[in-house]
Amino acid sequence: MHLVTYDELPVDSLGTIEVPLMGPAVCAGFPSPADDFMEEALGLPRWLVPNPPATFLWRVSGSSVIRAGIHDGDIVVVDRSVTPAHDDIVLAIIDGTASLKRYRLKGNRALLSFDSPDLPATPIEDIAEAEIWGVVTTSLRLHRPLVRGRR
């Protein structure tokens, strides 16, 4: 694996780009129908968004993918142009509800699972309605709450 250094970033990747923040919050656990709908855009460094037309943000609700380092309240960067690979975290629409799941391959079967060894993985074909909307490429977390009106 090659880690990209700041000096190796393409020149056009150093600006910022507005990325849509979709809603309601994506479930990282069991779906909640009570989520509020939200829409806005956040400016991100261009190097975090290699394919802007296929990229969006979604706020996380729940903790089923906490072992992947994705926590309740985080914002995930989802790229629809990336093909899921074994062990990726994906944004899946399951029975009409957005949910973060671990994508696993077992032989030639694709499975979706909570990121917990205690919970079973479910083959995608066994889910009534399931569609993978994209792969989570980055998660963003504030370590100190923002206070509006103060600097």
C-alpha positions as CSV (number, residue, x, y, z in Angstrom):
1,M,0.0,0.0,0.0
2,H,1.3,3.5,-0.9
3,L,0.3,6.4,1.3
4,V,-0.1,9.6,-0.6
5,T,1.8,12.6,0.9
6,Y,0.7,16.2,0.7
7,D,3.4,16.9,-1.9
8,E,2.0,14.1,-4.2
9,L,-1.5,15.6,-4.4
10,P,-2.4,16.9,-7.8
11,V,-2.4,20.7,-8.0
12,D,-6.1,20.8,-8.7
13,S,-6.9,18.8,-5.6
14,L,-5.9,21.6,-3.2
15,G,-9.0,23.7,-3.4
16,T,-12.4,23.1,-1.8
17,I,-15.6,21.8,-3.2
18,E,-19.2,22.0,-2.0
19,V,-20.6,18.5,-1.2
20,P,-24.3,17.9,-0.5
21,L,-25.3,16.8,3.0
22,M,-28.2,14.4,2.5
23,G,-30.8,13.4,5.1
24,P,-32.3,12.0,7.1
25,A,-29.4,10.7,9.2
26,V,-28.2,7.4,8.0
27,C,-28.8,4.6,10.5
28,A,-25.8,2.8,11.9
29,G,-27.8,0.4,13.9
30,F,-31.5,-0.2,13.7
31,P,-33.5,2.2,11.5
32,S,-35.4,5.0,13.1
33,P,-38.4,6.5,11.2
34,A,-38.4,9.6,13.4
35,D,-35.2,11.2,11.8
36,D,-35.6,14.8,10.7
37,F,-34.9,15.5,7.0
38,M,-31.9,17.9,6.4
39,E,-30.2,19.2,3.4
40,E,-27.3,21.6,3.1
41,A,-23.8,21.6,1.6
42,L,-20.4,21.5,3.3
43,G,-17.1,22.7,1.8
44,L,-14.5,19.9,1.8
45,P,-10.9,19.8,0.6
46,R,-10.9,18.7,-3.0
47,W,-8.6,15.8,-2.3
48,L,-11.3,14.2,-0.1
49,V,-13.7,14.2,-3.1
50,P,-12.1,12.7,-6.2
51,N,-15.4,12.3,-8.0
52,P,-17.7,15.3,-7.0
53,P,-20.7,14.3,-9.1
54,A,-20.9,10.9,-7.4
55,T,-20.1,12.1,-3.9
56,F,-22.4,13.1,-1.1
57,L,-22.3,13.4,2.7
58,W,-24.6,11.8,5.3
59,R,-24.8,12.2,9.0
60,V,-24.6,9.0,11.1
61,S,-27.1,8.0,13.7
62,G,-26.3,5.0,15.8
63,S,-23.3,3.0,16.7
64,S,-23.3,-0.3,14.8
65,V,-20.2,0.6,12.8
66,I,-18.2,2.0,15.7
67,R,-15.6,-0.7,15.4
68,A,-14.8,0.8,12.0
69,G,-14.2,4.1,13.7
70,I,-17.5,5.6,12.6
71,H,-19.5,7.1,15.6
72,D,-23.0,8.5,16.2
73,G,-23.1,12.1,14.9
74,D,-20.2,11.7,12.4
75,I,-20.6,12.7,8.8
76,V,-19.6,10.2,6.2
77,V,-18.3,10.9,2.7
78,V,-20.0,8.4,0.3
79,D,-18.8,7.9,-3.2
80,R,-21.3,6.2,-5.6
81,S,-18.6,5.6,-8.2
82,V,-16.6,3.2,-6.0
83,T,-17.3,-0.5,-6.4
84,P,-17.6,-2.1,-3.0
85,A,-14.8,-4.5,-2.0
86,H,-14.7,-7.0,0.9
87,D,-14.8,-5.3,4.3
88,D,-15.8,-1.8,3.0
89,I,-18.4,0.2,4.9
90,V,-21.3,0.9,2.5
91,L,-24.4,3.0,2.5
92,A,-27.2,0.6,1.8
93,I,-30.9,1.3,1.3
94,I,-32.6,-1.6,3.1
95,D,-36.4,-1.8,2.8
96,G,-36.4,2.0,2.0
97,T,-34.2,3.0,4.9
98,A,-30.6,4.2,4.6
99,S,-28.2,2.2,6.8
100,L,-24.4,1.8,7.1
101,K,-23.3,-1.8,6.8
102,R,-20.1,-3.8,6.5
103,Y,-19.9,-5.3,3.0
104,R,-18.5,-8.8,3.0
105,L,-17.8,-11.4,0.3
106,K,-18.2,-15.1,1.1
107,G,-17.3,-17.1,-1.9
108,N,-19.5,-15.5,-4.7
109,R,-22.1,-14.2,-2.2
110,A,-22.3,-10.6,-1.1
111,L,-23.4,-10.0,2.5
112,L,-24.3,-7.0,4.6
113,S,-23.6,-7.0,8.3
114,F,-23.4,-4.9,11.4
115,D,-19.8,-4.3,12.2
116,S,-20.0,-6.7,15.1
117,P,-19.0,-10.4,15.3
118,D,-22.0,-11.0,17.6
119,L,-24.6,-10.1,14.9
120,P,-25.2,-12.2,11.8
121,A,-24.4,-11.1,8.3
122,T,-27.3,-11.3,5.8
123,P,-26.9,-12.2,2.1
124,I,-28.0,-9.3,0.0
125,E,-30.3,-11.6,-2.0
126,D,-32.2,-12.6,1.2
127,I,-33.1,-9.0,1.9
128,A,-36.5,-8.0,0.4
129,E,-35.3,-4.6,-0.9
130,A,-31.6,-3.8,-0.7
131,E,-29.5,-1.5,-2.9
132,I,-25.9,-0.3,-2.2
133,W,-25.8,3.5,-2.8
134,G,-22.1,3.9,-2.3
135,V,-18.9,3.2,-0.4
136,V,-17.9,5.2,2.7
137,T,-14.5,6.7,1.9
138,T,-14.1,9.0,4.8
139,S,-15.7,9.9,8.1
140,L,-15.6,13.3,9.7
141,R,-16.0,13.9,13.4
142,L,-16.0,17.1,15.5
143,H,-14.0,16.6,18.7
144,R,-15.3,19.8,20.2
145,P,-18.8,21.1,19.6
146,L,-19.2,24.2,17.5
147,V,-20.8,27.2,19.3
148,R,-22.6,29.4,16.8
149,G,-21.9,33.1,17.2
150,R,-18.6,32.6,19.0
151,R,-15.1,32.4,17.6
